[in-house]
Amino acid sequence: MAVEPPAKKVRTSDLAALHEFEYKPPQVIAEIGCNHKGELEVAKELLTLAKQAGATVGKFQKRTPKELLTPEQYNAPHPMPHNSFGGTYGQHREFLELSIEDHRALQDHCKSIGLEYSCSVWDTTAAKEIVSLNPSLIKVGSPSNQHWEMQKVLRDEYKGEVHISTGMTTKEEIDKIVSFWEEGAGDAKNRVVLYNCTSGYPVPFEDVCMLDMRMLYQKYSHRVKAIGFSGHHLGIAIDVAAYALGAEWIERHFTKDRTWKGTDHAASLEPGGLGRLVRDLQATYKCMTYKQTDILDLEREQRAKLKWGEYNKEQTA
């Protein structure tokens, strides 16, 4: 008999935690990022498509390229020239940046269609700009989760939720993130949603490492507001597994057309895919219950008709 690999085993304590876990309605973030190609009207269209697909939040990204990048990085060629919108990587990033006035217009568009607006921030200037809009949540992506000056702005000058991804991050670094927020004034740590993530575009299924969700839940669920999952894989099958393992928030990159120019489109969901993901997550939420009685009402007729010892109880008595 084959022995199951240790990495695939779920610890007994995990099962106990799952028994006590209260499933909440899944929240889906459509991560538009820079898939708008630097065009405000495309960004608005993507928000509308995300809302129609059932997303909870439409999210973008904000950078200050000359603050974020070294001069060498700024002036270097884009590593994938066919996806570049500028002569250098810095010019490419500048081209894709929307102004704070554009982000305010996107926030207004979200309000008009009943969708939450959000943004990932990569540096201190971007953080201060997005904080000025006071959205309900701001995201810290995996590349920026050790940027303490930026996170201090989010912790001390902002009152909304801060969602933090943990891709390409050591366990020691995750501890530092949570401790940093625990040191904040008031209830800062209970504004944090911590995301399991693998940083790759796209990520092969074997590198998703979904069971790390259990580690995050066991170690940090009592120290942060919630746990989430940010997926860069293909398809929608395994997001349901993330939700079942405790992810209240599911984030997926989103685009209108995966063949568009740009590096993120290939690992993004189109409207049809996002709609199916929302449908499947909502169905999963409905099924996450225990039987209230041994025999459910819908089973009684089948039991009387099919179960040995019931339909023929006189003969088997």
C-alpha positions as CSV (number, residue, x, y, z in Angstrom):
1,M,0.0,0.0,0.0
2,A,1.4,3.4,-1.0
3,V,2.3,5.8,1.8
4,E,0.8,9.3,1.3
5,P,3.5,11.9,1.1
6,P,3.8,14.0,4.3
7,A,3.2,17.2,2.4
8,K,-0.2,15.9,1.3
9,K,-1.4,15.0,4.8
10,V,-3.7,17.2,6.8
11,R,-2.9,17.2,10.5
12,T,-5.6,16.1,13.0
13,S,-5.5,19.6,14.5
14,D,-6.3,21.0,11.1
15,L,-9.5,18.9,11.1
16,A,-10.5,20.3,14.5
17,A,-9.9,23.8,13.3
18,L,-12.0,23.2,10.2
19,H,-14.8,21.9,12.4
20,E,-14.8,25.2,14.3
21,F,-14.3,27.4,11.3
22,E,-17.2,29.6,10.3
23,Y,-17.4,30.0,6.6
24,K,-18.3,33.5,5.4
25,P,-19.6,34.5,1.9
26,P,-16.6,34.5,-0.4
27,Q,-15.2,37.9,-1.5
28,V,-13.6,38.1,-4.9
29,I,-11.1,40.8,-6.0
30,A,-10.7,41.4,-9.7
31,E,-7.1,42.5,-9.9
32,I,-7.0,44.7,-13.0
33,G,-3.6,46.0,-12.1
34,C,-2.1,47.6,-15.2
35,N,-4.2,45.5,-17.7
36,H,-5.9,48.8,-18.7
37,K,-2.8,49.5,-20.9
38,G,-2.6,53.0,-19.5
39,E,-6.0,54.0,-20.9
40,L,-8.6,55.3,-18.4
41,E,-11.6,54.3,-20.5
42,V,-10.3,50.7,-20.7
43,A,-9.9,50.7,-17.0
44,K,-13.5,51.8,-16.5
45,E,-14.7,49.2,-18.9
46,L,-12.8,46.5,-17.0
47,L,-14.5,47.6,-13.8
48,T,-17.9,47.3,-15.4
49,L,-17.0,43.8,-16.7
50,A,-15.8,42.8,-13.3
51,K,-19.0,43.9,-11.7
52,Q,-21.1,42.1,-14.2
53,A,-19.0,38.9,-13.5
54,G,-19.9,39.2,-9.8
55,A,-16.7,40.5,-8.3
56,T,-16.8,42.3,-4.9
57,V,-13.8,44.6,-5.6
58,G,-12.1,46.0,-8.7
59,K,-8.4,46.7,-8.0
60,F,-5.6,48.6,-9.7
61,Q,-1.9,49.3,-8.9
62,K,-0.1,52.6,-8.2
63,R,3.6,53.1,-8.4
64,T,6.0,56.1,-8.4
65,P,8.6,54.6,-10.8
66,K,11.5,57.0,-10.1
67,E,11.0,56.4,-6.3
68,L,10.6,52.7,-6.6
69,L,13.3,51.8,-9.1
70,T,17.0,52.2,-9.0
71,P,18.4,54.3,-11.9
72,E,19.8,51.1,-13.4
73,Q,16.4,49.5,-13.3
74,Y,14.7,52.5,-14.7
75,N,17.0,52.9,-17.6
76,A,17.3,49.2,-18.4
77,P,15.4,47.7,-21.3
78,H,12.2,45.8,-20.5
79,P,13.0,42.1,-20.1
80,M,10.2,41.2,-22.5
81,P,10.5,43.9,-25.2
82,H,7.4,42.8,-27.1
83,N,5.3,43.6,-24.0
84,S,6.9,47.0,-23.3
85,F,5.1,50.3,-23.6
86,G,8.3,52.3,-23.5
87,G,12.0,52.4,-24.6
88,T,13.2,51.5,-21.1
89,Y,11.6,49.6,-18.2
90,G,11.1,52.9,-16.4
91,Q,9.4,54.5,-19.4
92,H,7.2,51.4,-19.7
93,R,6.1,51.8,-16.0
94,E,5.5,55.5,-16.5
95,F,3.3,54.9,-19.5
96,L,1.1,52.5,-17.5
97,E,0.6,54.8,-14.5
98,L,-2.7,56.4,-14.0
99,S,-2.8,59.8,-12.2
100,I,-4.4,60.2,-8.8
101,E,-7.2,62.1,-10.6
102,D,-7.7,59.1,-12.8
103,H,-7.9,56.9,-9.7
104,R,-10.5,59.2,-8.2
105,A,-12.5,58.9,-11.5
106,L,-12.2,55.1,-11.2
107,Q,-13.4,55.2,-7.6
108,D,-16.4,57.3,-8.7
109,H,-17.2,54.8,-11.5
110,C,-17.1,52.0,-9.0
111,K,-19.6,53.9,-6.7
112,S,-21.9,54.4,-9.7
113,I,-22.0,50.6,-10.5
114,G,-21.9,49.2,-7.0
115,L,-18.4,47.9,-7.0
116,E,-15.7,48.5,-4.3
117,Y,-12.6,50.3,-5.6
118,S,-9.2,49.3,-4.4
119,C,-5.5,49.7,-5.3
120,S,-2.2,48.0,-4.6
121,V,0.5,50.5,-3.6
122,W,4.2,49.9,-4.2
123,D,5.9,52.9,-2.5
124,T,5.4,55.6,0.1
125,T,4.3,58.3,-2.4
126,A,1.7,56.0,-4.0
127,A,0.5,54.9,-0.5
128,K,-0.1,58.5,0.5
129,E,-1.9,59.3,-2.7
130,I,-4.3,56.3,-2.5
131,V,-4.8,56.9,1.2
132,S,-6.1,60.3,0.2
133,L,-9.0,58.6,-1.6
134,N,-9.9,56.6,1.6
135,P,-11.0,53.4,-0.1
136,S,-12.4,50.6,2.0
137,L,-9.2,48.5,1.4
138,I,-5.7,48.9,0.1
139,K,-3.4,46.1,-1.0
140,V,0.3,45.5,-0.3
141,G,1.6,43.1,-2.9
142,S,4.3,40.5,-2.2
143,P,7.1,42.7,-3.6
144,S,6.3,45.5,-1.1
145,N,5.5,43.6,2.1
146,Q,8.9,44.4,3.7
147,H,8.6,48.1,2.8
148,W,8.1,49.4,6.4
149,E,8.0,53.2,5.6
150,M,5.2,52.6,3.2
151,Q,3.3,50.2,5.5
152,K,3.7,52.8,8.3
153,V,1.6,55.2,6.2
154,L,-1.0,52.5,5.8
155,R,-0.9,51.6,9.5
156,D,-0.9,55.0,11.0
157,E,-2.5,57.3,8.5
158,Y,-5.3,55.1,7.2
159,K,-8.2,53.4,8.9
160,G,-9.4,50.9,6.3
161,E,-8.4,47.2,5.7
162,V,-4.9,46.4,4.4
163,H,-4.6,43.2,2.5
164,I,-1.0,41.8,2.3
165,S,0.3,39.0,0.0
166,T,3.1,36.7,1.1
167,G,4.6,35.4,-2.1
168,M,8.4,35.2,-2.3
169,T,8.4,35.8,1.5
170,T,10.0,33.7,4.2
171,K,8.2,32.6,7.3
172,E,10.4,34.9,9.4
173,E,9.4,37.8,7.1
174,I,5.7,36.9,7.5
175,D,6.2,37.1,11.3
176,K,7.7,40.5,10.9
177,I,4.7,41.7,8.9
178,V,2.2,40.6,11.5
179,S,4.3,41.9,14.4
180,F,4.6,45.3,12.7
181,W,0.8,45.6,12.6
182,E,0.4,44.3,16.1
183,E,2.6,47.2,17.2
184,G,0.3,49.8,15.6
185,A,-2.0,51.9,17.7
186,G,-5.6,50.9,18.4
187,D,-6.9,47.9,16.5
188,A,-4.4,48.0,13.6
189,K,-3.8,44.2,13.4
190,N,-7.5,43.6,13.0
191,R,-7.5,45.6,9.8
192,V,-5.0,43.1,8.1
193,V,-6.0,40.3,5.7
194,L,-3.0,38.0,5.1
195,Y,-2.9,36.2,1.7
196,N,-1.3,32.9,0.7
197,C,0.5,33.5,-2.6
198,T,3.2,32.1,-4.9
199,S,4.8,34.8,-7.1
200,G,4.9,33.6,-10.6
201,Y,3.1,34.3,-13.9
202,P,1.6,31.8,-14.3
203,V,2.2,29.4,-11.4
204,P,2.2,25.6,-12.0
205,F,-0.3,23.8,-9.8
206,E,2.5,22.0,-7.9
207,D,4.0,25.4,-6.9
208,V,0.7,26.8,-5.5
209,C,1.4,25.0,-2.2
210,M,-2.1,25.4,-1.1
211,L,-1.6,23.6,2.2
212,D,0.3,26.7,3.4
213,M,-3.2,28.1,3.9
214,R,-3.5,25.9,6.9
215,M,-0.2,27.2,8.3
216,L,-1.4,30.8,7.8
217,Y,-4.8,30.0,9.4
218,Q,-3.4,28.2,12.4
219,K,-0.6,30.7,13.1
220,Y,-2.3,34.0,12.3
221,S,-6.1,33.8,12.2
222,H,-6.3,35.0,15.8
223,R,-3.8,37.8,15.1
224,V,-5.2,39.3,11.9
225,K,-8.8,40.0,10.6
226,A,-8.9,37.3,7.9
227,I,-7.0,35.0,5.5
228,G,-7.0,35.3,1.8
229,F,-5.6,33.7,-1.4
230,S,-4.0,35.5,-4.3
231,G,-3.8,33.1,-7.3
232,H,-1.6,33.4,-10.3
233,H,-2.4,29.9,-11.7
234,L,-4.4,29.0,-14.8
235,G,-8.1,28.2,-14.6
236,I,-10.4,28.3,-11.7
237,A,-10.4,24.8,-10.2
238,I,-8.2,25.4,-7.2
239,D,-9.6,28.6,-6.0
240,V,-12.4,26.6,-4.5
241,A,-9.8,24.6,-2.5
242,A,-8.4,27.9,-1.1
243,Y,-11.9,28.9,0.0
244,A,-12.5,25.5,1.6
245,L,-9.2,25.8,3.5
246,G,-10.2,29.1,5.0
247,A,-9.6,31.9,2.5
248,E,-12.4,34.4,2.9
249,W,-10.9,36.6,0.1
250,I,-9.9,35.3,-3.4
251,E,-7.9,37.6,-5.7
252,R,-7.4,36.9,-9.4
253,H,-5.9,39.0,-12.1
254,F,-8.5,40.1,-14.6
255,T,-8.5,41.3,-18.2
256,K,-10.9,41.6,-21.1
257,D,-8.6,39.8,-23.5
258,R,-5.8,37.5,-22.5
259,T,-4.0,38.1,-25.9
260,W,-3.6,41.9,-25.2
261,K,-0.1,43.3,-25.0
262,G,1.4,43.1,-21.4
263,T,2.9,40.6,-19.0
264,D,-0.1,40.0,-16.8
265,H,-2.8,39.1,-19.3
266,A,-1.7,35.5,-19.8
267,A,-2.2,34.7,-16.1
268,S,-5.5,36.7,-15.9
269,L,-9.2,35.6,-16.1
270,E,-11.4,37.0,-18.8
271,P,-15.0,37.9,-17.9
272,G,-16.4,34.5,-18.5
273,G,-13.8,32.8,-16.3
274,L,-14.3,35.3,-13.5
275,G,-18.1,34.8,-13.7
276,R,-17.7,31.0,-13.4
277,L,-15.3,31.4,-10.5
278,V,-17.8,33.6,-8.6
279,R,-20.5,31.0,-9.4
280,D,-18.4,28.1,-8.1
281,L,-17.4,29.9,-4.9
282,Q,-21.0,30.8,-4.1
283,A,-22.0,27.2,-4.6
284,T,-19.2,26.1,-2.4
285,Y,-20.3,28.6,0.3
286,K,-23.8,27.1,0.3
287,C,-22.5,23.5,0.7
288,M,-20.2,24.3,3.7
289,T,-22.6,23.0,6.4
290,Y,-23.1,20.0,8.6
291,K,-26.2,17.8,8.6
292,Q,-28.6,19.1,11.2
293,T,-30.3,15.7,11.5
294,D,-29.0,12.2,10.6
295,I,-31.6,11.9,7.9
296,L,-32.4,15.1,5.9
297,D,-36.0,15.7,4.8
298,L,-35.0,15.2,1.1
299,E,-33.5,11.8,2.1
300,R,-36.6,10.4,3.8
301,E,-38.4,9.3,0.7
302,Q,-35.3,7.8,-0.8
303,R,-34.6,6.0,2.5
304,A,-38.1,4.5,2.6
305,K,-37.8,3.4,-1.1
306,L,-34.2,2.3,-1.4
307,K,-32.5,1.4,1.9
308,W,-32.1,-2.2,2.8
309,G,-33.9,-2.9,6.0
310,E,-36.5,-0.1,5.4
311,Y,-38.5,-0.9,2.3
312,N,-38.3,-4.6,3.2
313,K,-38.2,-4.4,7.0
314,E,-41.0,-7.0,7.4
315,Q,-39.0,-9.6,5.4
316,T,-35.7,-8.8,7.2
317,A,-37.1,-8.5,10.7
